[in-house]
Amino acid sequence: MNGYDRRHFLTSAISASAFSVAVPWLQPRATAAGQARQRIKVGQIGIGHNHASAKMATFRKLADQYEVVGVVEPDSEGRKKRGHDPAYRDLSWMTEEQLLNTKGLTVVAVETDVRDLVPTAARCIAAGMHLHLDKPGGESLAPFKQLLDEAGRRNLAVQMGYMYRNNPAVQFCLRAVSEGWLGQVFEVHSVMSLQQPLAYRQWLAQFRGGTMYIFGCHLIDLVVRMLGKPDRVAPFQRQTQPEVKVYDNGLAVLEYPQATATIRTAALEVEGYRRRQLVVCGDEGTIDIRPLETFDTGPAQPLKLRLALSKPRDSYKKGYQEVVFPPMPGRYDEQLLELARIVRGEIANPYPLAHELMVQETLLAAIDHPRVNSTQ
């Protein structure tokens, strides 16, 4: 078993020219002079997204970085259903206008129900706010592209809510690919499935892309980060249950000149969370991360991956070995710490606007969107 030397990896990652995967929770939280930074004022619009309460809980947990000024939920039924979550206890409930006019507000987390994410985010950009925008980026490309273009024009950060980006096992994989440890990548296999109840599948039916739209976006984000924009995307959407007309079983094949990548999603898999995976194969090595997370059974457990190398790389030996990572402090901690550093200008956004557009183009091709059936 090979332990994960965080300090060594951090140093290597910062020095790598192709890809920096510095682990945010290892970064200092004070200025070079040792003085505490001014906290970033943040608000949240919407509590309808399934990640909304956990994001708010994380902002409040990171109290040395963020000052939460308030939360918005215009839908009375939505607030009645979710507003009693402890994450919102003692917060100020505001209208969107009140929040966006709060003096000193810098960041807005957009956590509405999925259908309202992009139009809400566009209003925040128009108000001059940096964004944490939950995913995915809409069923039509044009509004999302307009949002990104306006953010670029205003020099505003847009951080999409793809939580695997800051997963240390995934970061290790991205570094290995970037630095050539695996040689020529020829295959990526990824799965993100769950077993969902009827009520969830009924909600899912509003989206043409079904599970590929909601879950596959996370995996497409990682594949595009590693391999870039695919030459072609072949979607295979299936409805497997008769009760609801929804694509609950999706497969997309992303084609590259020397590689193929498969994205699989389903709402039917027993214990599917435990088989979420990212497998990357090259002619000089393989990385197998399975499961992608360890948050499903209580407190986070150490993450592990299996690494096979044709020759030693860095501190890792030839052959198969297990690499163990420390438990993450929380699912979103690293992501939101990274956002704080981006907003303060301490680092460039490692996922620039051009990347977000490529991800969205590829996602729409993967759900066989009628206006985007190829990313060429």
N, C-alpha and C positions, 0 to 999 in steps of 0.2 A: 504494500500500500504506500503510495507516494503522497505525503502531505503537501498542502498548498502553501508555499511561502509567500504570504501576501506582500511583504515589504520588497522582496526580490522581484516579484511579478510587477508590482507598481513601478519600480525603477525601470525595468525593462520596457514596460508599456509606454512610459512617458518618453523614453528615448527612441522608440520605434518611429521611423519617419512615415510609414505607410498608414498606421492606424494606432491611435492612442486609446487605451482602455483603462485609464486610471480609475481606480475604485473610489467613488465619491466619499464613502464613509471613512476613508483613511485621510481625507484632506483636512487641513487645519480650518478651524472655524473662527479665526481671528485674523486681523490684518498683520502685515509683517512687523509692525510696531507692537504687536501684542494686544491691541485694543479691540474690544468687541465691535463688530460691525453693526450698523443700524439695521434693524429688522425690516424685511420686505413686507409691505402691506399687501395682503391677498384677500380675495373674496371668491365665493363659489356661486355659480349660477346653475341651478338645477340639482335635484337630489334623486332624479329618476334613473340614472345610469346605475348598473349593477356594481360599479366600482366607486360610486359617489361617496358613500359614508366612510369607506376605508381611506379614500384620499383626504377627506376632511380630518379624519382622526390622525393621519400622518402629518398634515400641516400643523395641527395643534401639538402633536408630539415634538415637532421640530421648532419649538418655541424660541430657541435662540436664533433661528433663521427667519421665521415668519411671524407676522402679527395678523391674525384673522380678524377682518373688520366686519364680516357679515356673510349671510347666505340668502339666496333668492330661490323661491319656488312659487311661481304664480298659480300653479294648479292646486286648488284646495284639496282635492281628493288625493293627489300625490303627496302633499304635505301631511295630510291626515294619516296616510299609510306608512310613510317613512320618516316623518319629521321628528318622531319621538326617539330616534336612535341616539344613543349616548354621544355620538360624534358631534351632534348639534346642540348639546345641552349648554344653556346660558349664552348662546350666540344671538346676535341681533338678526332678526328676519327683516329683509328689506325688499323693496321693489328693485327691478333691474335698473331703473333710472337712478334711484338713490345710491345703489352700489357703485355704478359707473361714475357718479359725480362725487364720490367720497374723496376728500382731499388726501393726496399722497398715495392713492391706490395705484399699484404697479402691475400686479399679476391677477388674472382671473382664471380660475379653473372652471372649465365648461363641462358640466356633468349632468346634462339633461338626458332625457330619454334619447335614444339613438337618432330618431328621425329629426330632432331639433338641434343636433350638435352644430352643424355647419352654419345655419343662419344665425344662431346665437353667437357663435364665435366671430362671425363677420361683423356683428354689431360691436363686439368688444374691440376688435382691431380698429374699427372706425373711431372708437373712443380713445385709442392710443394705448391699449393695454397689451402687455406680453401675455401669452396664452399657455396654459396647460390644457390641451384639448383631448378629451377622451375619444376613443376610436369606435368605429371606423369613420372615414372622411366623406361619407355620403354616397348615395347611389348614382349620382351624376358627377361627372368630372368637372364641368365648367365652374360651378359655384366654389368647389374646393380650390381649384386653380386660381380663381379670382381672389379668394381669401389669402392664399400664399403670396400672390403677386402684390397685394396691398400690404401685407406684413413686410415683405422685402422692401417695398418702397419706403415704408415708415421705419425700417430698421428695428422691427419688433420680432421677438423670439416666438416661435411656435414649437412647442414640445408635444408630440403625440403620445397618447397613453399606452404605448406598447411596453409593457412592464418587463419583458424578457431582455430588453436591451441592457439593463443594469444587473442582470443575473450573473454572478461571478463565473459560473460554469460556462454560460454562453459567451461571456467576455473572453474567457480563456480560449474558447473555440474560435472566435473571431480573430484573436491575436494569432493563433496557430495558422489559420488560413492566410492571413495577411503576410505573415513572415515566412511562408512557404514550408512550414513544418510537414504539411501533408502532401507536398508536391502538387501535381496537377489534379485539381478536384474534378472528379468525373461523375459523382453521384451525391445527391442530398436527399434524404428521406426524412419527412417530418410528419408528426401526428399531433393533433390537438382535439380531443373528443371528450365527451361527457355522456352520462345517461340522464336525459332531461325529462321531467314530467310533462303531461299533456298541456298544462297551462303555459309552460314555457314555449312549447312548440307552437301553440296558438299565437303567442306573441311574436315568435320568430317568423310566422307566415306572412307578416307584413313586408318582409324583405325578400326581394326576388332571389338573392343569393343564398338565403338560408344559413346553414352552419358555416359555409365557406366565407360568407360575408362577415359574420360576427367573430368567428374563431380563426379562420384562415388568414385574416389580415396580420395577425401576430407572426405567423410563420413566414408569410410572404415578405414581411419587413426584414426578417433575418436573412432570407435567401438573397434578396436584392442587396443587402449590405455586403454579403460575401461575394456574390457573383455578378452584380449589376443588373441592368435591364435585360430581360430575356428576349431572344429573337422571336419566340412564338409561345403562346400559352394555349394549351388544350384543356378545356373544362369538361368534366364528366359529373353532371348533377343527377342525383337520384332521390325520388320520394319512396321511402320504404314502409311507411306506416299509413294506413288508410284514413285515420281519424281526421287528419289535418293535411291540407294541401300545402306542403312545405318541403323544400329540399333539405332533408335531414341527414343526408349522406353525400358528402362532396369529395371529389378528387380533382386536382388540377396538376397538370404536368407542365413545368416550365422548361423550355428547350434553350440550350446554349450551344455554341459551336463545339465544345468538347465535353459537355455535361448535360445531365438532366436532373431536375429536382421535382420531387413529388410532395404535394401538400394534401394531407387527408384530414377531414373533419367529419364528425358525426355527433348526433344527439342521442345515440342509442347504445353506446358501449358500456357494458357493466364494468365498474371501477375504471372508467376511461381516464380519469385524472391521473391515475398511477402509471399509465402507459403513454402519457404525453412525452414526446421524444423529438430529438434532433440528432440525426446521424449524418456525418459528413465523411465521405470517402475520397481519398486521393491516392495517387500511385506510390506515395511514400508514407502514408499513414491514414488512420481512421480515428475519429472521435465519436463516441456514442454517449449521449446524455439522455438518461432515462431513469426516473421521471425528470421533467424539466424543473419542477418545483417540489418542495416538501412542506407546504403550508396546509395540506388538506387534513391532517390528523392532529391538530393542536399546535403546540409550539414548533417552530421550524427546526428541522433536523439538518445535520450536515448534508450538503449536496455532494454528489459524486459523479464522476464520468469515467469511462474507460477509454484509454488512449493507447493506440498501437502505432509504433514507429518502425520504419525500416532501418533507421540509424539513430544514435543519440541526438537529442535536441535540447539545448539549454541544460537543465538539470535532470532531464528525463531520459530514460534508457531505451535501448532497442527492445522491441517486442511489446506485448500487452502489459499494461499496468493500470491501477486504479488511482485516480487523483481525487483527493478529498478536499472540500472547501468548508470553511467555517459557516455556521448558520447565518443567514441574513438577518439583520435586526428587524426587518419588516419588509413586506412585499414592495412597498413604494418609497421607502426611505431614501435609497440611493438615487432614485429617479428625481425626487423633489429636491434633494441636496444638489444634484447636478443642475437643476433648473435655477436654483439660487445663484450658482456660480456663473451660469450663462447670463442671467439678468444683470448681475453686477459687472459683467465684462471681464471676468477672470479667465474664462475659457471661451473658445468658439463652440457653437453648438455642434456636437459630433454628428448630428443628423440634420444636415442643412435642408433648406426648403426644397432644393432640387431632388433630394432623396425622398422626401415626403410625397412629392408629385409622382415619382417613379413607382413608389409603393402603391399609390392609389390607382394609377394606370394599370398596373399589373393585377391588382385586386379586382378591378372591374372586368378585366379580361378573364380572370379566373372564375367569375360567376356568369360568364357569357352575357355580359351586359349588351343590349342590342346595339348600342352606339360604339362599343369598344370591344370588338371580338379579336383584336390583335394589338400587341404593343409595338409593332413595327412602325 
